[in-house]
Amino acid sequence: MNAVARTAEYSIKGYVYQFLRYLSEILSATDGATITIEGAIEDIDVTTRDLTTAVQCKYHEQVEKFTLGKVYKPILLMLEHFSNHSAPPKVHYRLFCYFPGSSGSQSLTHAELQTVLATNSVPLKAIVARVAPGANLNLFLSRFSIEFGPTCEALQDTVLASLNAKGFSPEDVDAIVYPNAFQRIVDLATRSTSAERTVEPSAFITALHDVRQVTFTRWTRELATRAKIFQRLRKDLKFSLSQNSRGRHFVIDPTMIANFDGEIVRFIKKFSERYSFKYLHANPPLFAITGEYDVGALQARLHDVGLRCANGLVGGTEFRPTELFRKPMRRKSPDELEFRVRLAKRAVVTEIGQKRPDDLFLVNIADDDWDHPDVNVHRFEIERLSDLEYALQLRNDYA
């Protein structure tokens, strides 16, 4: 692995570690506490009636060992906040970090803090300048601690054990509850206001008991239970995929999928050869592509590999939904369908046909007008089509 790829891997793992820490704080919170992710003070603000604990999370897998110089910045930022907010309510500051070989916790001495304050780093000097004059350094030190966390893998094990202890079905924790909980943390972290990023742990956990579907997002691949997530997803989709006459609509945003143009023809061809090729397959799948992607050129490429599509166009230019959603003419012996795929720009299809689809596959789509309580909605957030192929049982290897 080259240096750039290794750096990217460490960066992703750092985010995973941080999100796991958020989730861990929620699962271990006491009754009555509230948790703010990306809080007003630090990465995580844990608030009870009398105390706020501000937690900064740092992940340093690539560093050989802990040195104070690696954590000057979070220490100074915490001191800056303390110096300007030392009046009640009381705030404790905790630096939660991972360094290989470090464990337990430690405090900071007055001499060490003076060393931090004497930094020669120009960016850090700017933070030092914002520390309020006359700040009670000894009081800050009494409220500050450094906690060395476990490895990312060990932290995941702790989170899984905590979820199992909350009364979830053991067979659901790895594949359904854990990825859903993790994704909810990711979603919370991206909300714009601190109020929107604040949760009551009991309500967060209660909501997880209502989850029934596997969540598949770009983060799923990073979780330790990803193999179990994929296995459960394949199992859950197996019944609907085995049905002969079933309405299946795909809405796909191609912009975040690597080499989409190079892979999409093979993907659609694989799907049609598996699920839309015989006389009983009377309802070909619809692939609706969002954005400015050239659907006409895609149809021509599909034609060249022997796959005829219905596109809803009449006279070559006018779109008619009845033409898109009509059933293909069929011949039983030998099995032959007039067309095996429906293909269109999503923005053009303003109607849904005579009936709703049985399954709606939203690929990199947050929301869609076809989403409905009476429809089985399957959401995928992917960066490569091979993930979708594996979930839909178009390939046997998880690549």
C-alpha positions, 0 to 999 in steps of 0.5 A: 500500500502506498503512502497516499492510500495508507494516509487515506485509510488512517483518515477513514479509521480515525472517523470510524473511531470518533463515531464509535466513541460517540456511540459508546458515550450514548450507550454508557450514559447515566439516566437523565444525561444528554449527549451533544455530538460535535458539541458547543465545547468539544467533539462530545458534550455529556451533560447532566444536571450538575456537570458537563464533560467535554470530550475531545477524541483523537486517533493516532494509529500511525504514531509509534508512541504517545508524546505530549507534543502530539496533543498540544492543540486539543489541550490549548483549545480546552484551556481556551474554553475553560478560561472563558467559561470557568463560572458554573455550570462546571465543565470537566475536560477529557482528552480521549485518544488512541496511541499504540501501546498506551492505556489507562489515564493520566493527568497533566502537571503544571510544568507540562502545561507551561511547556504547552503554553510556551509552544513556538508553533505559530498556529498554536500561539494564536490559540494561546493568545486567546486564553483569558489572562489570569486563568486559574491553571491549577483549577483547569488541571484539576478538571482535565485528564487524558484517557488512552482508549483501546484499539478501533477493533476493541472499541467496536467489540465494546460497543457491540457488547453494550448493544447486546446488553440493551436487550436486542436480539443477538442475531440482529445486533451485528447486522442490523442494530449496530450499522443502524446505530453507527449511521445515526451517529454519522447523520447526527454529526452532519446536522447544522445546529447543536440542538439537532445534534443533541440526543437523549440516550434512552430515546436513541436506544428505544428508536433502535428497537424499531429498526428492521432493515439492514442499513447499507452506507459507505460506512458499512464497509468500514465496520467489523461486522461488514461480512454479517451485514452483507450476509443478512442483506442478501438473506433479506433480499433473497425472497423478493428477488426470487419472485418472477413477476415483481415490480422493481424500480432502481433510482440511481445517482451515478455521481459518487460511483467509481467508474460508473460509466464503465460498469453500468452496462455490465451491471444492468446486463447481469441483473436482466440475465438473472431476474428478467429473461424468461416468459414469467418475467412479465414486469421488467425492472426500471433503471431511472438515472438522476442528473445529466447522465446520457441515458440515450447513449447508455441505451445504445450500449445496452442494445449493442450487448443484446439488451433491448430497453423500453425508454418511453419515447414516442416518435423518438422525442416525446415521452409517454409513461404508458409506453415506458410501463407497458408490459413487453410482448412475450413468447414462451417457446423459446423464452423471449421478451420484447424488452427486458429492461426499462430505462429513463432519466429520473426527472422525466418520469413524473408518474409511477405507472398503473401500480406502485413498484414492489421494491424500490432500490434507492442508490445514493438517493436520500429521498424520492417521490416514489418512496411510500409506506406500501413499498419495500424501500431498499437504500444503498449508499455505495461508491462502487457497483460491486457492492450492489452486485453482491447484495443482489446476488449477482456475484458470490465474492465480496470484493 
